[in-house]
């Protein structure tokens, strides 16, 4: 695992401040999961489908530490996969989410650090991590460290500024490693308890093996809470990207949204422009629109969603992919110990350069039973159906069935 020590920085900085005499809150929770999977199309191919049985062993632990000068949380699993019919050699990966916050000078100077290791899709517009254990994926490690200051002593004003270092690494050779240096400054003004105004600016220097760039981002906006837990926000501005050995592009950027809480459900609308982490590009701009409907049920919850995303290669300022999506997720407590889930998603990918589209259906159904003493038993079925009139490789189906037992100590 590469560069997995940013939390040591937090610990070192926290050590500069004496610990108080009272004890900190500290908890370590080991866990282990064993699962067996059957898939009828392990390589997700249109022809020559091959089935296999996959055994997975996932030992792990979670750690939480809270003190006056340091907060630390770690969730880790080692993931070993054995393919019974030798369709692939034994495979291993890691799942790590480690975060730390050190208060170097209380309520003024702080340091945040994190390390995230996981297997991700190489296609930023098409997430395959829930559909396959490896297809078109790579292990990714992202390390961040951010010293910053906060000034909140001026009535109604909060000023925040600092620096953030980000290092992104991919195990797959096709993935593009990146190093980012970001300086940022944020200003917020609370006009009333319901209305606040904000302004943000950041300057980014990004270095990669394929292209180096500088990016300026500036936005102003505000947030208004017009009812209890219901609010609207909007921020707008511009982004200027300069490739050091290429062109310069200036584009509008924004993020806006509305959350309204009704008596029996909540509706959330959002839109924005973000620079998504793209394993195969130096920088990709995503413009997105989404709508989410959440309804708590007497013994569960129902979520409906719809979304649209437009992906632009910032090196050429050309649109590469459009993605349309929608679906639902239903959780239902069948008994006090037995919970069922059912999900459906439909997506359409329009690829501009190929003048082609691909349609996907994804069904996810599962049951989980709490056995007691920290044991739980689960079963999952997933069905994936891809279809494309012009892209031959995007015509296949996959059936996956999994059972697992988990123990939390």
N, C-alpha and C positions, 0 to 999 in steps of 0.2 A: 504494500500500500504506500503510495507516494505522498510525502509531505503531510503526515497525519499528526502534527504536533502543535497546532495553533493554540490549543488550550494551555500549553505550558507558558505561553506569553501572558495569558490572563493570570495564571497562578503566580508567575514571577512579579507581575505588577501588583497583584494583591498583597504579595509578601512585603512590599514597600510600606504598607500600612499595618500597624499592629492589630492583631486580632483581639476582639473583646474577650472578657473572661468567660462569658456565658457560652454554653455549647451551641454548636451549629446544628441545623437539621440535616441529617445524612441518612440516605437509604440506598441499599443495593438489592436488586431483585433479579436473580437468575431465572432463566426460562429455557425450555427446549421444545422443539416441534419436530415431529416425524410425519412424513406424508408419502403417499403413493399415488401416482398419476398414470392414467392411460390416455394416450393421444393417438388418433388414427391418421395423423398427418404431421409427423414430427418436424419435417422441413418446410411445411406449408407450401407445397408445390402444386401446380395445376395438373401434372401427370406424374405417374410413378409414386403414388402415395405410399408412405412407409409408416407402420405403427410401431409404438414402443411403450414400455413401462418404465417410469422414471421414479426412482426413490430419492427423497430429499431428507437431509438431516440438518437442522438449524438450531444449534445451541447459541445462546445469547444471554445478555443481561441488560438491565437498565440501571442507571445511577443518577441520583439527585442529591445535590448538595446546595444548601442555602445558608449563607452567613451575611453579616453586615457589610463585608467588603467583596464577597464573591458569590455568584450564583453559577452553578455548573450542572448541566444535564447531559447524559450520554445514553443513547440507545444503540445497541450493537447486536448483530447476528452474523454468524459464519454460515454460509449457505453451500452445502455439498450436494451435488446431483450425480446420481448413478443411473446410466442407461442400460437396462437389462439386455436389450437386443443389439447393443453395440452400434447403434446408429450414430452416436457420438462418443468420444472418450469422456471419462469422468470430468466433470466441470465444477469449478468452485468460484464463488464470488463473495462479496461482503456487503452488508447493509449497515451503514454507520451514520448517525445523526448526533453530532457532538456540538454543544453550544456553551459558551461561557461569557459572563459579564463581570468585569472587575471595576469596582468603584475606587479609583485611585485618589481622587479628592471628592469627598462625599457631595453629591448633588451638583457637581461642576465638571470634573474631568473623569471620563469613563473609557473603558476599552472593551469592545465586543470582539469575540473570535468564534469561528465555527469551522467544522470539518464535516463534509457530507460526501459519503462514498456510496454509490449505487449503480445498478445497471440501467441504462437509459436507451431510448430509441435514437438511432443516428439521423432519422428524418424528423426535423423539428415540427413539421406539419402533421405527422402521422405517428401517434404513440402506440408502439407495438408491445410495450412492457406487460400489459395485461393479457395479451393474446398469445405470446410465446415466451419461452425462457431465454431465447438467444437470438432469434431471427432479426437481422438488421439492427443489432444492439451492440453497445460497448460499455465496459465499466468506466465510470466517470468519478473523478475526485475533485471537489471544489473546496479550497481553503480560503478563508477570509480573515482579515484582522483590521479592525477599525478603531483607532483612538479618536475621540471627539469630546467636545465640551458642550454644556448646556447652561444657558443663563436664563433663569426664570424669576429673578428677583425684581425685575421691573414690572409694575402692575400691568396686567393684561397682555404683556408681551412675553414670548418665548423665542430665544435665539439659539440655534444649534448649528455647529460647524465642525468640520473635521476632515479626515482622510480615510479612505478604505482601499485596502490591497486585496485583490482577488487573483488566485492562481487556479486555472482550470486545466485538468489533465485527462486524457483519454487513453485507455489501454489499446483500443483498436488503432492501427496505423493510419486509417483514413480520417480519424478524428483530429481536429486542429486544436492543439494546446494553446492557451491564451494566458497572458498576464495583463491585469488591468490596474491602473492607478487612478483613483477618483478623489478629487477635492470637492467638497460640497458645503453649501450654506443654506439654511432654512430659517425663515422668519414667520411667526404666526402672531396674529393680533385677535384677541377675544373682545369683540365689540359688545356682545351680550352673552348670556348663558346659552342662547340658542344659535348665535351667529358668530363665526370666526373667519378671518381672512388669512391667506397664506401666500408666501412667495418662496420659490426654490430656484437654486442655480447649482449646476455641477459642471465640472470640467474633467473629461475622461481621456486618458492616454492608454491605448490598447496595443499590445505587441503580440503578433502571431507569426507563425512560420510562413504564411502566405501573404499577409498584408498588415501594415501598421496604420493606425488611424488616430485622429484626435476628434473629440466630440464635445460640443457645447450644448447644454440643455438649460432652458429657462422657462418657468411657468409661474403664473399667478392665478389665484382663484379663491374659493371659499366653501364653507359648509354651513348649512342651515338646518337645524332640527325643529321642524314645524309641529311635531307631535311627539308623544312619548315613544321613543325607540324608532321613530320615523324621521328620515332626513334625506336631504338632497345635497350633492356636492358637485363642483365643477372646477377644473383647472385647465388652463390653456396656455400655449406658448409656442416655442420653436426649437428645433434641433438643427444644428449645423455640423455635418460630418465631413472631415477632410482626410482623405487618404494621402499619406505622405509621399507616395509616388504615383498619384492618380488624381481623380476628380474631387470636387467639393459639391455637396448637396445640402440644401436647406429645405426643411419640410416642417409643416405644422405638427405639433404634438398636443395631446390632451388626455385627460382622464375625467370621467364624469359618471355619476350614478344616482340612483334613487332607490331607497329602501322604505317600503310602506308596510306597516304591521296592521293587518285587519284583525277582526275578532277571532277568526279561526285559521288564518293562513298569513304568510308573508310573501311579498313580491319584491324581487331585487332586479333592477335593470342596471347595466353597466356598459361603458364603452371606453376605449382608450387606445393609445399607441405605446407599445413597449418594445424594447430591444431584447428579443428572446435569445437565450443561449442556444446557438446552432452548432452542433458538432462538426458540420461540413462547410461552414462559412465563417469568415472573420466577424461579420455582423449581419443580422437579419432583423428587419423591422416588421412587427406584427401589429396590424390594426384589427381590433376585435369589437364585437357587439355580443352581448349575452343577456338572457332573461332566465331567471330562476324562480320557481314557485315552490314554496315549502309549506306543507300542511302537517302539523302534528295530529296523530290519530290516537284513539283511546289506548291502543296497545302497539303503537309503532309510529311510523312517519312515512310520508309520501313526498318525493321531490320530482318535479318536472323541470326540464331545461331545454333551451334552444340557444344556438350560437352561430356566429359567422366570424371567420378570420381571413385576413388577406396578408400574405407573406411577400415581402419585397426584399430582394438582394440589394443591400445598400451600396455595394461596390459598383453596380451598374444602374441602380435606381429602376430596376425592372421587376414587375410582378411575376412571381414564379408559381405560386399555388394559392388557390382559394379553397377554403374548407367550410362546409355547411354541416351542422350537426344538431341532433335533438334526441331526447329520450326520457326515460324515467327510472327511478329507483324506489322500491317499496321495501320497508322493513316492518315485520309484523311479529309480535311476541305470541306464538301459538300457545305456549304454556309458560309457567313461571321459569322453566329452565330451557325451553326450546324456542329458538328464534329463527325465522325464515327471512330470506332476502330474495328479491327478484328485480332484475334490471334489464333494460333494453336500450340500445343506442343505435342510431342510424347516422352515417356520415357520408358525405360526398366530397371527393377531392378533385378539383379541376386543375390540371397541370398545363400552364400556358405554353411552355416551350414545346410540349408534345402534342398540343391541341387535342387532349384526351381527358377523360374523367374516369374515376373509379368509385364504385359504390360499395359501402360496407354495412353489414348488419352484425350486431354483437348482442348475444343473449347471455346473461350471467344469473344463475340461480344457485341458492345454497341454503343449508340448514346447519345450525350450531346448537349443540346440547351441552349444558354445563353439568359435568359429572360430580362436582364437588371436590374439595381438597385441592383446589387449583387446577384440576384437570378439566379439559373440554374436548369434545369430539365434533368434527366438522366434515361436511360433504359439500362439494361444489361441482356444478356442471356448466361448461361454457361452450357456446356454439358461435363460430365465426364464419361469415359468408362474404367473400369478395367477388365483385364482378366488374369487368371493364370491356367495352366493345372493341377497343383497340390495343390495350396493353395485355398481351397474352399471359404474362406472369401474374397478373392480378385477377386470375379466375381460379379460385379454389375454395374449399370448405374445410373446416377443422372441427372435430368433436373432442373435447377434453373433459375427463371425469377425474376428480381428486377426492381422496379421503385423508384426514389428518387428525392426529391427536397432539394436544399441547398441554404442557405442564408449566405452571408458574409457581416458583418456590417462595 
